[in-house]
Amino acid sequence: MTAATGSGPLAGLTVIEMAGIGPVPLAALMLAEYGARVIRVERLRAGAGFLPLAPDVDLSLHGRTTLKVDLKRPEGVDLMLRLVAAADILVEGFRPGVMERLGLGPQPCLARNPRLVYGRMTGFGQDGPLADRAGHDLTYLALTGALHAIGPKGGRPAIPLNLVADYGGGTMFLVAGILAALVSRATTGRGQVVDAAMVDGASMLLAPTFSYMASGFWKDSRGVNLLDGGAPFYDVYEAADGRHVAVACLEPQFFAEFVRLLPLDAGYVARQYDPRAWPELRAAITARIAERPRDAWAELFEPSDACVAPVLSLAEAAEHPHNRARDVHARVGRMTRPRPAPRFSATPASLAGPPAAPADLAALLAGFGIDPDEARALASNAVVGA
């Protein structure tokens, strides 16, 4: 399998990724594109994945070297501990206790390598009454209050893909925790366990909302607040062609520009933050935007600071002039995908390559100090495979 070029800020670091689904593969992709060498460890006789994607478009495989290990055999567990001894980071997304039952929990791993950063990703965390329960993004999001807060007034909660708990509260907090632990290790010389839970992370994303609620600026209801579609100047409207326009002119000067260009009665400017005027204002905006197609509004508002944008499809987003100018997306074979983010001035991240030919197991394991003859013996005894 091909790996990232190792030119990013994590160049020289080695990551052991325990294969799974959800936030961990995205975290491993990010670490690979930041320059780390990522070894993806799969069970030797693992079943089919949740979604059987072709390898050339499966970003959970890109940028990694894949090693298959029989974790039910003592030789496989011993091999894993030897890999851990030479690694910097381990990431796993199993339910609590699974790694311990395999003999690969934090205690034996940190005993082998006290500098190891051991990243754990779960939905509910390593402890608590729900720690052993199954769940998915929507499950965790429901328990944070975020799902309750997203959606139209009087309607059902809206599902924000699986971005908020899986990837916002999961992947991003796992990566942030790992990077923080690496900084700590540089000072103390010791690694540690990073317990990243999607319920924790998604809850932390709500920190500003809790501030607004404590200050009386946010009601614990859907579609009645400033940032949830309750305000008519922060909402989505249907254009004449059935496509949509996003209006987000929160500040008075931006709203005034919006009123001027739409145009609306200038009297609305003074009444922007008067909720009593909002039903009338919403009706006026709805009627005006329905008069022209989406792209006509996009052309009108693009040169302005009215904070109006066309709601683009995923395919359209990759072709938008701004995204093209910044080279936000890359074409990899038959797939369009986002480029690594954020951007680094001195140590730029690299786009992870798709899977290629199987790795040379002896050469791979030699990088961890394992003799080629022993590596071949492990392969012939079906302890490891590519």
C-alpha positions, -999 to 999 in steps of 0.1 A, spaced: 0 0 0 12 35 -6 17 61 21 18 98 23 52 114 14 61 122 49 67 159 42 43 173 67 47 185 103 44 149 116 71 135 94 92 109 112 64 98 135 48 63 132 11 56 138 -5 22 145 -41 23 134 -63 -5 145 -87 -9 116 -123 1 121 -151 24 109 -162 59 118 -140 86 131 -107 67 135 -100 61 98 -105 98 91 -81 107 120 -56 83 106 -59 98 71 -53 132 86 -22 120 105 -9 104 73 -14 135 53 4 155 80 34 133 72 32 104 97 38 69 86 6 50 93 4 12 97 -32 0 94 -36 -32 113 -64 -54 102 -75 -88 115 -61 -115 94 -95 -130 87 -117 -99 90 -151 -99 75 -164 -74 49 -165 -38 59 -196 -18 67 -196 -3 32 -176 -23 7 -159 6 -11 -135 -1 -39 -99 6 -27 -92 34 -52 -120 55 -37 -119 43 -1 -101 71 19 -100 49 49 -72 30 31 -53 58 15 -20 69 28 -15 37 49 6 5 48 -18 -23 57 -6 -52 78 -30 -81 86 -24 -98 119 -40 -128 136 -47 -111 170 -62 -143 184 -28 -160 185 -1 -151 211 24 -146 183 2 -120 168 -2 -101 200 36 -103 207 42 -89 172 18 -60 179 36 -52 211 69 -51 192 54 -27 167 41 -6 195 75 -4 210 88 14 179 57 35 173 47 70 185 9 68 183 -17 41 185 -53 48 176 -82 24 181 -120 28 180 -133 -4 197 -157 -7 225 -142 -4 260 -124 -35 270 -118 -50 235 -81 -40 233 -76 -51 269 -90 -86 261 -66 -88 231 -37 -80 254 -31 -47 238 -47 -23 262 -29 9 274 -11 -9 303 9 -34 283 15 -10 254 27 18 276 49 -7 295 66 -15 262 68 21 251 63 48 278 65 75 251 34 61 233 4 83 227 -25 59 230 -56 74 213 -90 58 221 -122 67 202 -156 56 214 -191 70 214 -198 71 251 -162 71 265 -143 44 285 -166 46 315 -201 55 325 -234 35 324 -236 36 286 -199 29 279 -206 -7 267 -236 2 245 -236 2 207 -244 35 189 -238 56 159 -234 94 153 -272 100 156 -273 81 189 -245 102 205 -259 134 190 -293 128 205 -277 127 240 -258 160 237 -288 183 230 -274 192 196 -298 171 177 -327 186 196 -315 221 186 -312 215 149 -343 217 127 -373 239 119 -396 253 144 -424 229 150 -407 202 130 -385 172 136 -349 174 145 -327 175 113 -299 150 108 -267 169 100 -252 139 81 -228 123 105 -206 154 107 -213 166 142 -207 136 165 -186 112 143 -163 137 127 -166 170 146 -170 156 181 -150 124 173 -122 127 147 -113 163 154 -111 159 192 -91 127 188 -66 144 165 -65 175 188 -59 152 218 -32 133 201 -14 165 190 -17 179 225 -3 147 240 27 149 216 34 184 228 32 171 264 56 142 255 81 167 241 82 183 275 79 153 299 92 125 278 62 104 285 31 94 265 -4 90 278 -39 78 270 -63 101 251 -99 91 258 -119 108 230 -156 102 232 -181 115 207 -206 125 233 -178 146 250 -166 162 218 -200 170 204 -210 185 238 -178 207 237 -188 219 203 -219 234 220 -199 255 245 -209 288 228 -245 277 227 -245 270 264 -231 305 269 -259 320 249 -285 300 268 -271 310 302 -271 346 291 -307 345 280 -299 348 243 -309 312 234 -341 294 240 -339 256 244 -362 251 214 -357 245 177 -360 272 151 -366 302 173 -330 314 179 -305 336 161 -284 308 146 -309 280 141 -331 295 114 -353 314 138 -341 347 126 -352 355 90 -318 370 82 -300 337 90 -319 311 71 -322 293 38 -347 303 11 -360 287 -21 -353 304 -54 -374 304 -85 -357 273 -99 -363 252 -68 -327 255 -56 -317 274 -25 -299 305 -12 -283 308 22 -288 342 39 -265 349 69 -264 387 73 -262 388 111 -245 421 116 -264 453 110 -241 466 83 -243 433 64 -281 432 68 -284 468 55 -264 457 24 -287 427 20 -318 449 22 -304 474 -3 -295 447 -29 -325 424 -26 -342 451 -24 -365 454 6 -381 483 23 -353 502 40 -374 504 71 -365 468 79 -329 478 87 -339 495 120 -361 465 129 -336 438 122 -334 425 158 -371 431 167 -386 396 168 -421 411 163 -410 421 128 -395 387 119 -427 370 105 -433 400 81 -396 402 72 -394 364 65 -424 366 42 -409 395 23 -375 377 19 -393 345 8 -413 363 -18 -384 382 -32 -360 353 -35 -387 332 -51 -387 357 -80 -353 347 -95 -332 316 -99 -304 307 -74 -275 316 -97 -290 350 -105 -290 358 -67 -254 344 -64 -242 367 -92 -259 397 -76 -246 392 -41 -211 378 -48 -194 412 -49 -210 423 -17 -207 418 20 -243 408 24 -233 372 34 -255 355 8 -244 323 -10 -259 297 -33 -265 263 -16 -242 241 -37 -244 204 -42 -212 184 -34 -204 182 -71 -210 219 -76 -188 228 -46 -158 212 -62 -163 234 -93 -169 267 -75 -144 294 -86 -132 302 -51 -127 265 -42 -109 260 -75 -87 290 -70 -77 277 -36 -73 241 -49 -97 229 -22 -104 196 -40 -82 171 -58 -90 146 -86 -75 112 -77 -83 87 -103 -121 85 -107 -127 103 -74 -129 140 -64 -119 145 -28 -110 174 -4 -73 182 -1 -57 181 34 -65 208 58 -53 230 74 -24 243 54 12 246 67 36 272 55 69 254 63 59 217 63 30 213 38 7 183 41 7 158 13 -23 142 -5 -24 105 5 -21 81 -24 -46 53 -31 -38 17 -23 -12 1 -46 6 -33 -46 8 -52 -14 37 -43 8 68 -64 12 61 -78 47 98 -85 54 108 -50 45 79 -35 65 86 -55 96 124 -49 93 115 -12 99 104 -23 134 136 -42 141 122 -77 131 146 -100 114 136 -109 78 138 -146 85 114 -142 114 91 -120 93 89 -148 66 83 -174 93 54 -153 107 39 -150 72 43 -187 64 26 -196 97 -3 -173 89 4 -149 118 7 -120 94 -4 -112 59 -6 -83 34 
